[in-house]
């Protein structure tokens, strides 16, 4: 396909102008105009950051395992423990749907409050257990 502007002496081949001026590409643009479609880049981005971090953790674990095999020494489990802690933390954050640090602090405060309540209930139960033991002892001594 060749193009010639009225002011130009010679015509120019479309292929020499670039990929956008091939016959197929020009037909495609004409069809898009007829159907009122616009060519544009997508305006959205995928927001799945947790997948990349999990993949990074996986690659880190695999590289550490490969290093241990190459060194032919006993395996060091510190990195595996740290990676499992990080993955558990990431799992907790995604399950609780925490989006920011303030959400995380609020969740930590709620858990701390629950722990205090549980500890107070346990203290009361221990005191009741002691008093029950004393009552049982007095009943046993009275029955003898």
Buried (B, 14 or more C-beta within 10 A) or exposed (E): EEEEEEEEEEEEEBEEEEEEBBEEEBEEEEEEEEEEEEEEEEEEEEEEEEEEEBEEBEEBBEEBEEEBEEEEEEEEEEBBEEBEEBBEEBEEBEEEEBEEEEEBEEBEEEEEEEEEEEEEEEEEEEEEEEEEEEEEEEEEEEEE
